[in-house]
Amino acid sequence: MPLGIRIFLVYFLFVGLAGWFVLSTVMEEIRPGVRQSTEETLVDTANLLAEILRDEVRAGTLDQGRLPELLRAYGQRQPEADIWGVRKNRVNHRIYVTDDKGIVLLDSSGAAVGQDYSRWNDVYLTLRGQYGARSSREDPSDPDSSVMYVAAPIRDGERIIGVVSVAKPNASLQPYIERSQTRLTWLGAGLIGLGLLVGGLLSWWLSRALRRLRDYAQAVSEGRRAELPRMSGGELRQLAAAVERMRTQLEGKAYVERYVHTLTHELKSPLAAIRGAAELLEGEMPAEQRQRFVANIGNEGARLQQLIERLLNLARVEQRQGLEERVPVGLHDLAEELLQAQAARIQAAGLRVENRVAPGLCALGERFLLSQALANLLDNALDFISAGGLLRLEAERRGPWLELRLFNQGEPIPEFALPRLTERFYSLPRPATGRKSTGLGLNFVQEVAGLHGGELEVRNRDDGVQACLRLPVVAD
């Protein structure tokens, strides 16, 4: 399972469980919280009524006053109140008064006058000087029919002469409870969803950064050129820098070892030729033969110098992971410069040259490297072109790429050699001299193409050989 998914699952489990626990706990507290608040209001109301009714209960004139009429009028009122989005169209309080024996003297509903309520907890406890409250179902089979009763004592000095009880159906509180639960559910779900979204984005960002580092390390381990990914996080940036330092040190060590072996192998032949010629020159020989051995020493020395220079150029390119600059490079003018530099060689061979690269056509890259790459292609083409043959340069834009083609008229490349042309130190004998080159030119061109995100292709044509260099094109 990918690391990002595992991180997200752990985060999802933590946020989900924490959100569920908090939400369920708060949900369970809403109903008792609303009822506790309502009970506190009923306590205040009952005690207020106890003070109002004290004189009439003491005088025994409760049923002769205006209170029964007022309670009936109260029960018929329609408040038409909008309480936080809940519409209230009727009053819900029931008020009854008992004497010191628990007999109902007054009932706002008119249903219990004369009944003995001394057994109900609200009246029973209040008459004994305790806090009296109860919750009873109007329908024993319906849990939603419960009614909350809160009583207060009516006192004459220190003596309790009666009880006033205020009741409120719990069903009247249900709309407020449901509204709070609904809003809390949506809010909780939104917060959990937002938390999961943040967790998902965090997991994606972290896994993406680690995946880029993994791809970079894998590319380096496979010997492919790759640029160090840019990291925004502090620790990730440090990790990327550490990986890059490790790559540089390991590659540097391996690179030096490989080039030491390569250089010693390639130096054996010219050094052996120079040493053999030097030993022969120590003896007596005709001047003409001596001159020939001296020339051989000079040729082999030049070959050594060329080999070392090309190895150094190739080493610099291979060690680079990216371009130092990306600028538009005019290919027509670059081709003209290189053709002028080879003018003497072209004229001596009687070649026909065509520069068909359109003026203003540009590739995007590093001019110095592109110049060296094209110079290597041109030098290679001049080595294999037939005397009086055609040398043609042309370029064509295809989508985001620009194809620079160099054609030289001459013998085709053997089929067995085509796949190996860009191998380091692989070379074919030159038709004019029969000697091989260092075998580093096309390998250098391939490395430059790779640095630019392009590629090199060499193939036979009907009347010659064509090298095609694909490069990024400059947007118009």
C-alpha positions as CSV (number, residue, x, y, z in Angstrom):
1,M,0.0,0.0,0.0
2,P,1.5,3.4,-0.9
3,L,2.7,5.6,1.9
4,G,0.3,8.4,1.1
5,I,-2.7,6.1,1.4
6,R,-1.4,4.7,4.7
7,I,-0.9,8.2,6.1
8,F,-4.4,9.2,4.9
9,L,-6.0,6.1,6.4
10,V,-4.4,6.8,9.8
11,Y,-5.4,10.4,9.6
12,F,-8.9,9.4,8.5
13,L,-9.2,6.9,11.4
14,F,-8.0,9.5,13.9
15,V,-10.1,12.4,12.7
16,G,-13.2,10.1,12.1
17,L,-13.0,8.6,15.6
18,A,-12.3,11.9,17.3
19,G,-15.1,13.6,15.3
20,W,-17.6,10.9,16.0
21,F,-16.7,10.9,19.7
22,V,-17.1,14.6,20.1
23,L,-20.2,14.8,18.0
24,S,-22.0,12.0,19.7
25,T,-21.1,13.3,23.1
26,V,-22.4,16.8,22.3
27,M,-25.5,15.3,20.7
28,E,-26.2,13.4,23.9
29,E,-25.8,16.5,25.9
30,I,-28.2,18.7,23.9
31,R,-31.4,17.1,25.2
32,P,-30.5,17.2,28.9
33,G,-29.0,20.7,28.4
34,V,-32.2,22.1,27.0
35,R,-34.3,20.5,29.7
36,Q,-32.0,21.7,32.4
37,S,-32.3,25.2,31.0
38,T,-36.1,24.9,30.8
39,E,-36.2,23.5,34.4
40,E,-34.3,26.5,35.7
41,T,-36.8,28.8,34.0
42,L,-39.7,26.9,35.5
43,V,-38.2,27.2,39.0
44,D,-38.1,31.0,38.6
45,T,-41.7,31.1,37.3
46,A,-43.0,28.9,40.1
47,N,-41.4,31.0,42.8
48,L,-42.7,34.2,41.2
49,L,-46.2,32.8,41.2
50,A,-45.9,31.6,44.8
51,E,-45.3,35.2,45.9
52,I,-48.1,36.5,43.8
53,L,-50.6,33.9,45.1
54,R,-49.6,34.0,48.8
55,D,-52.2,36.4,50.0
56,E,-55.1,34.8,48.2
57,V,-54.2,31.3,49.3
58,R,-53.8,32.5,52.9
59,A,-57.2,34.3,52.8
60,G,-58.9,31.3,51.1
61,T,-60.1,33.5,48.2
62,L,-58.1,32.0,45.4
63,D,-61.2,30.8,43.5
64,Q,-63.0,34.1,43.9
65,G,-60.3,36.3,42.3
66,R,-59.4,37.0,38.7
67,L,-56.7,34.4,38.6
68,P,-58.8,31.6,37.1
69,E,-60.0,33.9,34.4
70,L,-56.4,35.1,33.7
71,L,-55.1,31.5,33.5
72,R,-57.9,30.6,31.0
73,A,-57.0,33.7,28.9
74,Y,-53.3,32.8,29.2
75,G,-54.0,29.3,27.8
76,Q,-55.7,30.8,24.7
77,R,-52.9,33.1,23.8
78,Q,-51.1,32.7,20.4
79,P,-47.7,34.3,20.6
80,E,-46.8,33.9,16.9
81,A,-43.1,34.1,17.9
82,D,-40.2,33.2,15.7
83,I,-37.5,31.8,18.1
84,W,-34.3,31.2,16.1
85,G,-36.1,29.8,13.2
86,V,-38.7,27.8,15.2
87,R,-42.3,29.1,15.1
88,K,-44.2,29.2,18.4
89,N,-48.0,29.5,18.0
90,R,-49.3,28.5,21.4
91,V,-48.3,28.7,25.1
92,N,-47.4,25.4,26.8
93,H,-47.3,26.0,30.5
94,R,-49.8,24.3,32.8
95,I,-50.2,25.9,36.3
96,Y,-52.0,24.4,39.3
97,V,-52.2,25.3,43.0
98,T,-52.7,23.0,46.0
99,D,-53.4,23.7,49.7
100,D,-51.2,22.4,52.5
101,K,-52.9,19.0,52.2
102,G,-52.2,18.6,48.5
103,I,-55.8,19.2,47.3
104,V,-55.9,21.1,44.0
105,L,-57.4,24.5,44.4
106,L,-56.8,25.9,40.9
107,D,-55.8,24.3,37.6
108,S,-55.2,26.3,34.4
109,S,-56.4,23.3,32.4
110,G,-59.5,23.0,34.7
111,A,-59.1,19.2,34.8
112,A,-57.8,18.5,38.3
113,V,-59.6,20.9,40.7
114,G,-60.5,19.1,43.9
115,Q,-58.2,16.2,43.2
116,D,-55.6,15.0,45.7
117,Y,-52.1,15.6,44.3
118,S,-50.2,15.0,47.5
119,R,-48.8,11.8,46.1
120,W,-47.1,13.5,43.2
121,N,-43.4,14.2,43.9
122,D,-43.6,17.9,43.0
123,V,-46.3,18.5,45.6
124,Y,-45.2,15.8,48.1
125,L,-41.5,17.0,48.3
126,T,-42.4,20.7,48.4
127,L,-44.9,20.3,51.2
128,R,-42.0,18.7,53.2
129,G,-39.7,21.7,52.6
130,Q,-37.7,20.0,49.8
131,Y,-37.2,20.9,46.1
132,G,-40.2,19.4,44.3
133,A,-40.0,18.3,40.7
134,R,-41.1,15.4,38.6
135,S,-41.4,14.2,35.0
136,S,-44.5,12.1,34.1
137,R,-45.9,10.7,30.9
138,E,-49.3,11.7,29.9
139,D,-49.4,8.5,27.8
140,P,-47.5,5.7,29.6
141,S,-46.7,4.0,26.3
142,D,-45.4,7.2,24.6
143,P,-41.9,8.3,25.9
144,D,-42.4,11.6,24.0
145,S,-45.5,12.5,26.0
146,S,-43.5,13.3,29.3
147,V,-44.2,16.6,31.0
148,M,-41.8,18.4,33.4
149,Y,-43.3,19.7,36.7
150,V,-41.5,22.1,39.0
151,A,-43.2,23.3,42.2
152,A,-42.5,26.1,44.7
153,P,-43.9,26.5,48.3
154,I,-46.5,29.2,49.2
155,R,-45.4,30.4,52.6
156,D,-47.1,32.2,55.4
157,G,-44.1,33.2,57.4
158,E,-42.2,29.9,58.0
159,R,-45.4,27.7,57.5
160,I,-46.1,26.2,54.0
161,I,-49.7,26.9,53.3
162,G,-49.8,25.6,49.7
163,V,-47.9,24.6,46.5
164,V,-47.8,26.2,43.1
165,S,-46.6,23.9,40.3
166,V,-45.7,24.9,36.8
167,A,-45.6,22.2,34.1
168,K,-44.2,22.2,30.5
169,P,-44.4,19.3,28.0
170,N,-41.1,18.1,26.8
171,A,-42.6,17.8,23.4
172,S,-42.6,21.6,23.1
173,L,-38.8,21.5,23.5
174,Q,-38.3,18.9,20.8
175,P,-38.2,21.4,17.8
176,Y,-35.3,23.3,19.5
177,I,-33.5,20.1,20.3
178,E,-33.9,18.8,16.7
179,R,-32.8,22.1,15.3
180,S,-29.7,22.2,17.4
181,Q,-28.9,18.6,16.6
182,T,-29.4,19.2,12.8
183,R,-27.2,22.2,12.8
184,L,-24.6,20.5,14.9
185,T,-24.7,17.5,12.6
186,W,-24.1,19.6,9.5
187,L,-21.4,21.6,11.2
188,G,-19.7,18.5,12.6
189,A,-19.9,16.7,9.2
190,G,-18.5,19.8,7.5
191,L,-15.6,20.1,9.9
192,I,-14.8,16.4,9.6
193,G,-15.0,16.7,5.8
194,L,-12.7,19.7,5.9
195,G,-10.3,17.9,8.2
196,L,-10.3,14.9,5.9
197,L,-9.7,17.2,2.9
198,V,-6.8,18.8,4.6
199,G,-5.5,15.4,5.5
200,G,-5.9,14.1,2.0
201,L,-4.0,17.2,0.6
202,L,-1.3,16.8,3.1
203,S,-0.9,13.0,2.3
204,W,-0.9,13.8,-1.4
205,W,1.7,16.5,-1.0
206,L,3.9,14.3,1.2
207,S,3.6,11.2,-1.0
208,R,4.2,13.3,-4.2
209,A,7.4,14.8,-2.7
210,L,8.6,11.3,-1.6
211,R,7.6,9.8,-5.0
212,R,9.6,12.5,-6.8
213,L,12.6,11.8,-4.6
214,R,12.2,8.0,-5.3
215,D,12.0,8.6,-9.0
216,Y,15.1,10.7,-8.9
217,A,17.0,8.1,-6.9
218,Q,15.8,5.4,-9.2
219,A,16.9,7.3,-12.3
220,V,20.3,7.9,-10.7
221,S,20.7,4.3,-9.8
222,E,19.9,3.3,-13.4
223,G,22.5,5.7,-14.8
224,R,19.9,8.1,-16.3
225,R,20.2,11.8,-16.2
226,A,17.8,13.5,-13.8
227,E,17.5,16.9,-12.2
228,L,17.1,17.1,-8.4
229,P,13.4,17.8,-7.6
230,R,12.7,21.1,-5.8
231,M,11.2,20.6,-2.4
232,S,9.3,23.2,-0.4
233,G,9.3,21.6,3.0
234,G,12.4,22.2,5.3
235,E,13.0,18.5,6.1
236,L,12.2,17.4,2.6
237,R,14.6,20.0,1.2
238,Q,17.3,18.7,3.5
239,L,16.6,15.1,2.5
240,A,16.8,16.0,-1.2
241,A,20.1,17.9,-0.6
242,A,21.5,14.9,1.3
243,V,20.5,12.5,-1.6
244,E,22.1,14.8,-4.1
245,R,25.3,15.0,-2.1
246,M,25.3,11.2,-1.8
247,R,24.7,10.8,-5.5
248,T,27.5,13.3,-6.3
249,Q,30.0,11.5,-4.1
250,L,29.1,8.0,-5.3
251,E,29.0,9.0,-9.0
252,G,32.2,10.9,-8.7
253,K,34.0,7.9,-7.3
254,A,32.5,5.5,-9.8
255,Y,33.1,8.0,-12.6
256,V,36.8,8.4,-11.8
257,E,37.3,4.6,-11.6
258,R,35.6,4.1,-14.9
259,Y,37.5,6.8,-16.7
260,V,40.8,5.7,-15.3
261,H,40.2,2.2,-16.7
262,T,39.0,3.6,-20.0
263,L,41.8,6.1,-20.4
264,T,44.5,3.5,-19.6
265,H,43.0,1.1,-22.1
266,E,42.8,3.7,-24.9
267,L,46.3,5.0,-24.2
268,K,48.0,1.6,-24.6
269,S,47.9,1.6,-28.4
270,P,49.4,5.1,-29.1
271,L,51.8,4.8,-26.3
272,A,53.0,1.4,-27.6
273,A,53.4,2.9,-31.1
274,I,55.4,5.9,-29.7
275,R,57.6,3.7,-27.5
276,G,58.3,1.4,-30.4
277,A,59.2,4.2,-32.8
278,A,61.4,5.8,-30.1
279,E,63.3,2.5,-29.6
280,L,63.9,2.2,-33.3
281,L,65.1,5.7,-33.6
282,E,67.8,4.9,-31.2
283,G,69.5,2.8,-33.8
284,E,71.0,3.8,-37.2
285,M,68.6,4.0,-40.1
286,P,68.1,6.0,-43.3
287,A,66.9,9.6,-43.0
288,E,63.7,8.8,-44.9
289,Q,62.8,6.0,-42.6
290,R,63.8,8.1,-39.5
291,Q,61.5,10.9,-40.8
292,R,58.6,8.4,-41.1
293,F,59.0,7.2,-37.5
294,V,59.2,10.8,-36.3
295,A,56.0,11.5,-38.1
296,N,54.4,8.5,-36.5
297,I,55.4,9.8,-33.1
298,G,53.8,13.2,-33.9
299,N,50.6,11.6,-35.2
300,E,50.2,9.4,-32.2
301,G,50.9,12.3,-29.9
302,A,48.2,14.3,-31.6
303,R,45.9,11.3,-31.3
304,L,46.6,11.2,-27.6
305,Q,45.9,14.9,-27.2
306,Q,42.7,14.6,-29.1
307,L,41.6,11.6,-27.0
308,I,42.3,13.4,-23.8
309,E,40.5,16.6,-24.9
310,R,37.4,14.7,-26.0
311,L,37.4,12.6,-22.9
312,L,37.5,15.8,-20.8
313,N,34.7,17.4,-22.8
314,L,32.6,14.2,-22.6
315,A,33.2,14.0,-18.8
316,R,32.0,17.5,-18.2
317,V,28.8,16.9,-20.1
318,E,28.1,13.5,-18.5
319,Q,28.6,14.9,-15.0
320,R,26.0,17.6,-15.6
321,Q,22.4,17.0,-14.6
322,G,20.9,19.9,-16.4
323,L,21.6,23.0,-18.6
324,E,23.2,26.1,-17.2
325,E,21.1,28.3,-19.5
326,R,18.1,27.9,-21.9
327,V,18.3,30.6,-24.6
328,P,17.1,30.7,-28.2
329,V,19.9,29.6,-30.5
330,G,19.7,30.6,-34.2
331,L,20.5,27.4,-36.1
332,H,21.1,29.0,-39.5
333,D,23.8,31.3,-38.2
334,L,25.3,28.5,-36.1
335,A,25.5,26.2,-39.1
336,E,27.1,29.0,-41.2
337,E,29.8,29.6,-38.6
338,L,30.7,25.9,-38.4
339,L,30.8,25.6,-42.2
340,Q,33.1,28.6,-42.5
341,A,35.4,26.9,-39.9
342,Q,35.6,23.8,-42.2
343,A,35.8,25.8,-45.4
344,A,39.4,24.7,-46.2
345,R,38.5,21.0,-45.8
346,I,35.3,21.4,-47.8
347,Q,37.1,23.2,-50.6
348,A,39.9,20.6,-50.7
349,A,37.4,17.7,-51.1
350,G,35.4,19.6,-53.7
351,L,32.1,19.2,-51.8
352,R,28.8,20.8,-52.6
353,V,27.3,22.4,-49.5
354,E,23.6,23.3,-49.0
355,N,22.5,25.2,-45.8
356,R,18.7,24.9,-46.0
357,V,18.1,25.9,-42.4
358,A,15.6,28.8,-42.4
359,P,16.9,32.1,-40.9
360,G,15.2,32.9,-37.6
361,L,14.6,29.2,-36.8
362,C,15.8,28.7,-33.2
363,A,16.3,25.9,-30.8
364,L,16.0,26.3,-27.0
365,G,19.2,25.4,-25.1
366,E,22.8,26.1,-24.4
367,R,24.6,27.6,-27.4
368,F,28.1,26.4,-26.5
369,L,27.0,22.7,-26.2
370,L,24.9,22.9,-29.3
371,S,27.8,24.4,-31.2
372,Q,30.1,21.5,-30.0
373,A,27.5,18.9,-30.8
374,L,26.9,20.2,-34.4
375,A,30.7,20.5,-34.9
376,N,31.1,16.9,-34.0
377,L,28.3,15.9,-36.4
378,L,29.9,18.0,-39.2
379,D,33.3,16.6,-38.5
380,N,32.0,13.0,-38.6
381,A,30.1,13.7,-41.9
382,L,33.2,15.2,-43.5
383,D,35.2,12.0,-42.6
384,F,32.8,9.7,-44.5
385,I,31.6,11.9,-47.4
386,S,32.6,10.9,-50.9
387,A,34.9,13.3,-52.8
388,G,32.7,15.9,-54.6
389,G,29.7,14.7,-52.7
390,L,26.8,16.7,-51.3
391,L,26.6,18.0,-47.7
392,R,23.2,19.3,-46.8
393,L,21.9,20.9,-43.6
394,E,18.1,21.4,-43.1
395,A,15.7,21.9,-40.2
396,E,12.0,21.3,-39.7
397,R,9.6,22.0,-36.8
398,R,7.4,19.1,-35.7
399,G,5.1,20.0,-32.8
400,P,7.2,21.0,-29.8
401,W,10.4,19.6,-31.4
402,L,12.8,20.9,-34.0
403,E,14.6,18.3,-36.2
404,L,18.0,19.4,-37.4
405,R,19.2,17.0,-40.1
406,L,22.7,16.7,-41.5
407,F,23.1,14.6,-44.7
408,N,26.3,13.5,-46.3
409,Q,26.6,11.7,-49.6
410,G,28.7,8.6,-49.4
411,E,28.8,4.9,-48.6
412,P,26.0,3.6,-46.2
413,I,26.9,2.5,-42.7
414,P,26.9,-1.3,-42.2
415,E,23.8,-2.6,-40.6
416,F,25.7,-4.2,-37.7
417,A,27.3,-0.9,-36.8
418,L,24.1,1.3,-36.8
419,P,23.0,0.3,-33.2
420,R,26.5,0.9,-31.8
421,L,27.4,4.3,-33.3
422,T,26.8,6.2,-30.1
423,E,28.8,3.8,-27.9
424,R,31.8,5.2,-26.3
425,F,35.1,4.4,-28.2
426,Y,33.2,2.6,-31.0
427,S,34.4,3.8,-34.4
428,L,34.5,2.7,-38.0
429,P,37.6,3.1,-40.2
430,R,37.7,6.3,-42.2
431,P,37.5,5.7,-46.0
432,A,40.4,8.1,-46.7
433,T,42.9,6.8,-44.2
434,G,41.5,3.5,-42.9
435,R,42.2,4.7,-39.4
436,K,39.6,4.9,-36.6
437,S,38.7,8.0,-34.6
438,T,38.5,8.2,-30.8
439,G,34.8,7.0,-31.0
440,L,33.7,9.8,-28.6
441,G,32.1,12.3,-31.1
442,L,28.7,10.8,-31.5
443,N,28.6,9.7,-27.9
444,F,29.2,13.4,-26.9
445,V,26.4,14.5,-29.3
446,Q,24.0,12.0,-27.7
447,E,24.8,13.3,-24.2
448,V,24.2,16.9,-25.3
449,A,20.9,15.9,-26.9
450,G,19.9,14.2,-23.6
451,L,20.8,17.3,-21.6
452,H,18.4,19.3,-23.8
453,G,15.6,16.7,-23.5
454,G,16.1,15.6,-27.1
455,E,17.7,12.6,-29.0
456,L,20.1,11.7,-31.7
457,E,19.3,9.3,-34.6
458,V,21.7,8.2,-37.4
459,R,20.3,6.2,-40.3
460,N,21.1,5.3,-43.9
461,R,19.5,7.1,-46.9
462,D,19.4,5.9,-50.5
463,D,22.4,7.9,-51.4
464,G,24.1,8.5,-48.1
465,V,23.8,8.9,-44.3
466,Q,21.6,11.3,-42.3
467,A,22.1,12.3,-38.7
468,C,19.0,13.8,-37.1
469,L,19.2,15.9,-33.9
470,R,15.9,16.5,-32.2
471,L,15.7,19.6,-29.9
472,P,13.1,21.7,-28.1
473,V,11.8,24.5,-30.2
474,V,11.4,28.1,-29.1
475,A,7.7,29.1,-28.8
476,D,6.5,31.8,-31.1
